[in-house]
Amino acid sequence: MSGAGWRLESRIGLALVLAAAATALLAPWIAPYDPLAVDLSRKLAPPSALHWMGTDQTGRDILSRIIWGARPSLTVGLLAVAIGLTGGIALGVSAGVARGFWEQAAMRTVDGLAAIPMLIWAIAVVGIVGVGPVPVGPWLLPNESKIILLVGILYIPPLARVTYGGALVEGQADYVRARRMQGASRLSIMFGDVLPNCLSPVIVQATLLIGVGIVVEASLSFVGLGVEPPNPSWGGMLADARKYIFSGEWWTYVFPGLAISLSVIGFNLLGDALRELLDPRSAASLSMVA
């Protein structure tokens, strides 16, 4: 990849994403303390050589809790996007190629779901079904899995719209008409011909939605509908730190807020870089071809 396609902000975004992923994967080995260990003798201790990011109101090490808190945030973001991609691509491609009644029914349903902000949907649904595990037949669906499923379903409308826009254009192309004349099946045309040519914007949108998923998970944890205490989560740490905003214990809210901000910025910068690289009209992608 040339320098034009790999600008400074692209490198920063990739570095932030890789750092967040490595933190989540290596949490058991790099966290200096048990994130659940309570030590009241060290409660609200400021950053020091012993506790690099200080301790919270019960003496738990904030650095260790931030490291472990990366796991639920990235898990929700990545797995929810995987669910949203599966449903959004299938819905968007089929509506863009099949047309007719199915197109109108699918896209009007998507428009209706997208009319209400994602966070409102998430808070409403989780508030109704509750925070604890939900029985689904013979299984119990844990709260984190419930959030992943919910956010994944809410990701289907935006990803379906992006896929539909590309499939609508590609579905009218000459090569698609030629494939129909050759007797190719509709499924073969949709997923073998149309989909590969409209994946670029979908990939970019999915990358940006990972950052949105991190914010949604943190928001749900902040209002008590996400990761159940005392398990560490960035949003839950911010909720616990609200009472210390004006009392001087700045480390209790600054470091969790930075973790959320840097992770979201990283995915946004990576998404912008992918948009430039995957756009055939951009200078970055042209330089790669050259």
C-alpha positions as CSV (number, residue, x, y, z in Angstrom):
1,M,0.0,0.0,0.0
2,S,1.4,3.4,-0.9
3,G,1.9,6.3,1.3
4,A,-1.1,8.1,-0.3
5,G,-3.4,5.3,0.8
6,W,-1.9,4.9,4.2
7,R,-2.1,8.4,5.7
8,L,-1.2,9.3,9.3
9,E,-4.9,9.2,10.5
10,S,-5.2,5.8,8.9
11,R,-2.2,4.5,10.8
12,I,-3.6,6.0,14.0
13,G,-7.0,4.4,13.5
14,L,-5.4,1.0,12.8
15,A,-3.1,1.3,15.8
16,L,-6.1,2.2,18.1
17,V,-8.2,-0.7,16.8
18,L,-5.3,-3.2,17.1
19,A,-4.5,-1.9,20.6
20,A,-8.2,-2.3,21.7
21,A,-8.3,-5.8,20.2
22,A,-5.0,-6.9,21.8
23,T,-6.2,-5.5,25.2
24,A,-9.4,-7.5,25.0
25,L,-7.7,-10.7,23.9
26,L,-4.8,-10.5,26.4
27,A,-6.7,-9.2,29.4
28,P,-6.0,-12.2,31.6
29,W,-2.2,-11.8,31.1
30,I,-1.7,-8.0,31.0
31,A,-4.1,-6.9,33.7
32,P,-2.0,-6.1,36.8
33,Y,-4.8,-6.9,39.3
34,D,-8.0,-8.9,39.6
35,P,-10.6,-6.4,38.3
36,L,-13.1,-7.6,41.0
37,A,-10.7,-7.5,44.0
38,V,-11.9,-5.0,46.6
39,D,-9.4,-3.2,48.9
40,L,-11.1,-0.6,51.0
41,S,-7.8,0.6,52.4
42,R,-6.8,1.9,49.0
43,K,-10.2,3.3,47.9
44,L,-10.0,6.4,45.6
45,A,-6.2,6.3,45.5
46,P,-4.8,8.6,42.8
47,P,-2.6,7.3,40.0
48,S,0.7,6.1,41.3
49,A,3.4,3.6,40.6
50,L,1.3,0.9,42.3
51,H,-1.9,1.8,40.5
52,W,-1.2,3.5,37.2
53,M,-4.7,4.8,36.8
54,G,-5.7,4.9,40.5
55,T,-8.5,3.0,42.2
56,D,-12.2,3.4,42.4
57,Q,-14.6,3.8,45.4
58,T,-14.0,0.2,46.6
59,G,-10.3,0.1,46.0
60,R,-10.4,-1.8,42.7
61,D,-7.7,-1.1,40.2
62,I,-9.0,1.1,37.4
63,L,-6.4,0.0,34.8
64,S,-7.3,-3.7,35.3
65,R,-11.1,-2.9,35.1
66,I,-10.5,-0.9,31.9
67,I,-8.5,-3.7,30.3
68,W,-11.2,-6.3,31.2
69,G,-13.9,-3.8,30.2
70,A,-12.7,-3.9,26.6
71,R,-14.0,-7.4,26.2
72,P,-17.8,-6.7,26.5
73,S,-17.5,-3.5,24.4
74,L,-15.6,-5.1,21.5
75,T,-17.7,-8.3,21.7
76,V,-20.9,-6.4,21.4
77,G,-19.5,-4.3,18.6
78,L,-18.1,-7.1,16.5
79,L,-20.7,-9.8,17.0
80,A,-23.6,-7.3,16.5
81,V,-22.1,-6.2,13.2
82,A,-21.8,-9.9,12.1
83,I,-25.5,-10.3,12.8
84,G,-26.4,-7.1,11.1
85,L,-24.3,-7.9,8.1
86,T,-25.9,-11.3,7.6
87,G,-29.5,-9.9,7.8
88,G,-28.7,-6.6,6.1
89,I,-26.9,-8.1,3.1
90,A,-29.6,-10.8,2.6
91,L,-32.4,-8.2,2.8
92,G,-30.8,-5.5,0.8
93,V,-29.6,-7.7,-2.1
94,S,-32.9,-9.6,-2.4
95,A,-34.9,-6.3,-2.4
96,G,-32.6,-4.7,-4.9
97,V,-32.6,-7.5,-7.4
98,A,-36.1,-9.1,-6.9
99,R,-38.0,-5.8,-7.0
100,G,-41.8,-5.8,-6.9
101,F,-43.8,-6.4,-3.8
102,W,-40.9,-7.8,-1.8
103,E,-38.8,-4.7,-2.4
104,Q,-41.5,-2.4,-1.2
105,A,-42.4,-4.6,1.9
106,A,-38.7,-5.1,2.9
107,M,-37.6,-1.5,2.5
108,R,-40.7,0.1,4.1
109,T,-40.2,-2.2,7.1
110,V,-36.5,-1.1,7.2
111,D,-37.5,2.6,7.0
112,G,-39.9,2.1,9.9
113,L,-37.3,0.5,12.1
114,A,-34.7,3.1,11.2
115,A,-37.0,6.0,12.0
116,I,-36.4,5.4,15.8
117,P,-32.9,6.0,17.1
118,M,-31.0,2.8,17.8
119,L,-30.2,3.7,21.5
120,I,-34.0,4.3,22.1
121,W,-34.8,0.9,20.7
122,A,-32.0,-0.7,22.8
123,I,-33.1,1.0,26.1
124,A,-36.8,0.2,25.5
125,V,-36.3,-3.5,24.7
126,V,-33.8,-4.2,27.4
127,G,-35.9,-2.3,29.9
128,I,-38.9,-4.4,29.0
129,V,-37.2,-7.8,29.1
130,G,-35.1,-7.0,32.0
131,V,-31.3,-7.2,32.8
132,G,-31.1,-10.8,33.9
133,P,-30.9,-13.9,31.7
134,V,-34.0,-14.5,29.5
135,P,-35.3,-18.1,29.0
136,V,-35.4,-19.1,25.3
137,G,-36.8,-22.6,25.2
138,P,-34.6,-24.9,27.2
139,W,-31.7,-22.3,27.2
140,L,-31.0,-19.2,29.2
141,L,-29.9,-16.2,27.1
142,P,-27.3,-14.2,29.2
143,N,-27.7,-10.4,29.3
144,E,-24.6,-9.8,27.1
145,S,-25.8,-12.2,24.5
146,K,-29.2,-10.5,24.6
147,I,-27.6,-7.1,24.0
148,I,-25.5,-8.5,21.1
149,L,-28.7,-10.0,19.5
150,L,-30.6,-6.8,20.0
151,V,-28.0,-4.5,18.6
152,G,-27.3,-6.9,15.7
153,I,-31.0,-6.7,14.7
154,L,-30.9,-3.0,15.0
155,Y,-27.9,-2.9,12.6
156,I,-29.9,-4.7,9.9
157,P,-31.8,-1.5,8.7
158,P,-28.7,0.7,8.0
159,L,-26.7,-2.1,6.4
160,A,-29.7,-3.2,4.4
161,R,-30.2,0.3,3.0
162,V,-26.5,0.5,2.0
163,T,-26.7,-2.9,0.3
164,Y,-30.0,-2.1,-1.3
165,G,-28.6,1.1,-2.9
166,G,-25.7,-0.8,-4.5
167,A,-27.8,-3.8,-5.5
168,L,-30.4,-1.5,-7.1
169,V,-27.7,-0.1,-9.4
170,E,-26.0,-3.3,-10.1
171,G,-29.3,-5.1,-10.8
172,Q,-29.9,-3.0,-13.8
173,A,-26.4,-3.5,-15.3
174,D,-25.9,-5.2,-18.7
175,Y,-24.0,-8.1,-17.2
176,V,-26.9,-9.0,-14.9
177,R,-29.3,-9.0,-18.0
178,A,-26.8,-11.2,-19.8
179,R,-26.7,-13.6,-16.8
180,R,-30.5,-13.8,-16.8
181,M,-30.5,-14.6,-20.5
182,Q,-28.0,-17.4,-19.8
183,G,-30.5,-18.9,-17.4
184,A,-28.7,-18.2,-14.2
185,S,-30.8,-18.5,-11.0
186,R,-31.9,-15.5,-9.0
187,L,-29.8,-16.6,-6.0
188,S,-26.8,-17.0,-8.2
189,I,-27.2,-13.6,-9.6
190,M,-27.8,-12.0,-6.2
191,F,-24.9,-13.5,-4.3
192,G,-22.5,-14.5,-7.1
193,D,-22.7,-11.4,-9.3
194,V,-24.4,-8.4,-7.6
195,L,-23.2,-8.7,-4.1
196,P,-19.4,-8.7,-4.7
197,N,-19.8,-5.5,-6.7
198,C,-21.6,-3.6,-3.9
199,L,-19.7,-4.9,-0.9
200,S,-17.3,-1.9,-0.5
201,P,-19.7,0.6,1.0
202,V,-21.2,-2.2,3.2
203,I,-17.7,-3.0,4.7
204,V,-17.1,0.7,5.4
205,Q,-20.5,1.1,7.1
206,A,-19.9,-2.1,9.1
207,T,-16.6,-0.8,10.4
208,L,-18.2,2.5,11.5
209,L,-21.0,0.6,13.2
210,I,-18.5,-1.3,15.4
211,G,-17.8,2.1,17.0
212,V,-21.5,2.7,17.4
213,G,-21.9,-0.7,19.1
214,I,-19.2,0.3,21.7
215,V,-21.2,3.5,22.5
216,V,-24.5,1.6,22.7
217,E,-23.0,-1.0,25.1
218,A,-21.4,1.7,27.2
219,S,-24.7,3.6,27.3
220,L,-26.7,0.6,28.4
221,S,-24.2,-0.2,31.1
222,F,-24.2,3.4,32.2
223,V,-28.0,3.3,32.9
224,G,-27.8,-0.1,34.5
225,L,-29.1,-2.2,31.6
226,G,-25.9,-3.6,30.2
227,V,-23.1,-5.6,31.9
228,E,-24.1,-6.5,35.4
229,P,-22.0,-5.2,38.3
230,P,-19.5,-5.9,39.6
231,N,-18.2,-7.1,36.2
232,P,-16.2,-4.4,34.6
233,S,-17.5,-2.3,31.8
234,W,-16.5,1.2,30.6
235,G,-20.1,2.5,30.8
236,G,-20.6,1.0,34.3
237,M,-17.3,2.6,35.4
238,L,-18.5,6.0,34.2
239,A,-21.8,5.5,36.0
240,D,-20.0,4.8,39.3
241,A,-17.8,7.8,38.8
242,R,-20.6,10.4,38.4
243,K,-20.6,11.3,42.1
244,Y,-16.9,12.2,41.9
245,I,-17.1,14.7,39.1
246,F,-16.9,17.7,41.4
247,S,-15.0,16.2,44.3
248,G,-11.6,16.0,42.6
249,E,-11.2,12.2,41.9
250,W,-10.8,12.9,38.2
251,W,-9.1,9.5,37.4
252,T,-12.4,7.6,38.1
253,Y,-14.1,9.1,35.0
254,V,-11.3,10.4,32.8
255,F,-9.7,7.0,32.0
256,P,-12.9,5.1,31.2
257,G,-14.1,8.0,29.1
258,L,-10.7,7.9,27.2
259,A,-11.1,4.2,26.6
260,I,-14.5,4.7,25.0
261,S,-13.4,7.7,23.0
262,L,-10.2,6.3,21.6
263,S,-11.8,3.0,20.6
264,V,-14.6,4.8,18.8
265,I,-12.2,7.2,17.1
266,G,-10.0,4.3,16.0
267,F,-12.9,2.5,14.3
268,N,-14.1,5.8,12.7
269,L,-10.6,6.6,11.3
270,L,-10.3,3.0,10.1
271,G,-13.7,3.3,8.4
272,D,-12.7,6.5,6.7
273,A,-9.4,4.9,5.5
274,L,-11.4,1.9,4.1
275,R,-13.8,4.3,2.3
276,E,-10.9,5.9,0.5
277,L,-9.1,2.7,-0.3
278,L,-12.3,0.9,-1.6
279,D,-13.6,3.8,-3.6
280,P,-12.3,3.3,-7.2
281,R,-12.4,7.0,-7.8
282,S,-10.1,8.0,-4.9
283,A,-6.5,8.8,-5.2
284,A,-5.6,6.1,-2.6
285,S,-7.1,3.3,-4.6
286,L,-5.8,4.5,-7.8
287,S,-2.3,4.6,-6.3
288,M,-2.7,1.0,-5.2
289,V,-3.6,0.0,-8.8
290,A,-0.6,1.8,-10.2
